[in-house]
Amino acid sequence: MNDKSVKNFAKVKYHYFFLPTALLIVIFSFLFYNEALENESYIKIQKGLFLLGNDFLSDYPLLINNLTQLGDGLIILSFLTILLVFAPKCWECFINAFIISGIFTLILKPLFGIQRPAAGLINEKFVIIGPKLAGNNSFPSGHSITTFTILGVILFAFMPTDLRKRVLWTTSICTLGLILISTRIGVGAHYPIDVITGAIIGYISAIIGILITQKVKLWNWIENVKMYPIIILLLVGFTVAVIFKILDSPLIIFYLALLSLLISLFVTAKTYAKQNF
């Protein structure tokens, strides 16, 4: 599994930036053409679509509230900790890509300063699921950036060689990603352009993370079984953090994340013991 991901990551080149860059140009051209680059006009141009999407998706509050948690880096990565043993190169890319996505988020949110729906649509009725978010940091969606950063790495890591399977794999990953980011509209936290732009930025972050991993071997110690005690400590830290989330809000997705972490802990400890004792 790790050999496959290494070979696939090596195929990622700079021309992979062309499509997401073109999509960002289209989005900003659309906003510029409609004079919607400022807060009020940005909200106004997509208010109807947001309200429609929120009304439809909020009919499934429990499902939406669980799925939207996968935009939390802690939760989505908890499900992928088993790859620390079977495909550690993925985690090298996860870390680099996650750092890049974090930089994008920290720069872009305050740069645009778009009000979230709860702050910008105070005269409209819509459903809020979970915490009420009412800051000036709606654009782009951080959850969407995180989701497509991680899914972008997964997309390239396990890309099949057969063309039909490649199309099916790519379609499946993109569909999953779109479902997950749409939940941000369902919980009343983001506008449609927030999540679409966040998805594109996340995909770009994944590509940058993979390209950095090709050049810089900063995290390759992850592949060394002798370093597994550090990984075990990392998993314990993840486990404690997820337990705190469960105590705060006992969602099913948190219990599943906890189960994934416990399985990863067992497999990692067993592999380390087999190699050293």
SULMOQUI-V426214 format. One record per residue. RES is the residue in three letters. PSI is psi in whole degrees, 0 to 359 (none if undefined). Layout:
RES:PSI, RES:PSI
This chain:
MET:318, ASN:321, ASP:321, LYS:315, SER:322, VAL:315, LYS:319, ASN:320, PHE:326, ALA:339, LYS:347, VAL:122, LYS:175, TYR:336, HIS:350, TYR:346, PHE:342, PHE:308, LEU:308, PRO:326, THR:318, ALA:319, LEU:321, LEU:322, ILE:319, VAL:315, ILE:312, PHE:330, SER:319, PHE:314, LEU:320, PHE:316, TYR:324, ASN:12, GLU:47, ALA:36, LEU:353, GLU:162, ASN:303, GLU:315, SER:326, TYR:316, ILE:318, LYS:320, ILE:339, GLN:12, LYS:313, GLY:317, LEU:321, PHE:312, LEU:322, LEU:313, GLY:319, ASN:319, ASP:318, PHE:310, LEU:329, SER:356, ASP:347, TYR:63, PRO:318, LEU:315, LEU:313, ILE:318, ASN:326, ASN:312, LEU:324, THR:339, GLN:341, LEU:353, GLY:355, ASP:122, GLY:320, LEU:317, ILE:310, ILE:325, LEU:333, SER:323, PHE:345, LEU:7, THR:338, ILE:336, LEU:346, LEU:330, VAL:315, PHE:337, ALA:64, PRO:335, LYS:329, CYS:319, TRP:329, GLU:317, CYS:320, PHE:312, ILE:310, ASN:316, ALA:322, PHE:322, ILE:315, ILE:316, SER:324, GLY:320, ILE:314, PHE:315, THR:314, LEU:329, ILE:312, LEU:322, LYS:307, PRO:335, LEU:317, PHE:325, GLY:41, ILE:134, GLN:139, ARG:162, PRO:320, ALA:338, ALA:327, GLY:347, LEU:50, ILE:341, ASN:5, GLU:147, LYS:122, PHE:166, VAL:135, ILE:123, ILE:125, GLY:202, PRO:143, LYS:116, LEU:120, ALA:30, GLY:184, ASN:48, ASN:42, SER:323, PHE:129, PRO:173, SER:120, GLY:322, HIS:321, SER:322, ILE:312, THR:314, THR:310, PHE:341, THR:311, ILE:314, LEU:329, GLY:317, VAL:316, ILE:320, LEU:310, PHE:325, ALA:319, PHE:28, MET:123, PRO:163, THR:327, ASP:135, LEU:314, ARG:318, LYS:327, ARG:316, VAL:316, LEU:316, TRP:312, THR:317, THR:319, SER:314, ILE:316, CYS:320, THR:315, LEU:314, GLY:317, LEU:323, ILE:315, LEU:316, ILE:334, SER:338, THR:337, ARG:332, ILE:319, GLY:325, VAL:0, GLY:26, ALA:338, HIS:157, TYR:162, PRO:316, ILE:331, ASP:312, VAL:323, ILE:315, THR:319, GLY:320, ALA:316, ILE:317, ILE:322, GLY:317, TYR:318, ILE:319, SER:320, ALA:315, ILE:315, ILE:317, GLY:319, ILE:317, LEU:322, ILE:318, THR:327, GLN:326, LYS:326, VAL:129, LYS:42, LEU:326, TRP:14, ASN:351, TRP:342, ILE:330, GLU:346, ASN:119, VAL:330, LYS:341, MET:5, TYR:330, PRO:324, ILE:318, ILE:321, ILE:319, LEU:320, LEU:316, LEU:322, VAL:318, GLY:316, PHE:317, THR:314, VAL:316, ALA:319, VAL:323, ILE:319, PHE:323, LYS:320, ILE:318, LEU:328, ASP:321, SER:100, PRO:64, LEU:151, ILE:321, ILE:328, PHE:321, TYR:321, LEU:322, ALA:319, LEU:317, LEU:317, SER:319, LEU:318, LEU:321, ILE:316, SER:320, LEU:315, PHE:312, VAL:319, THR:313, ALA:319, LYS:317, THR:318, TYR:316, ALA:319, LYS:327, GLN:339, ASN:352, PHE:none
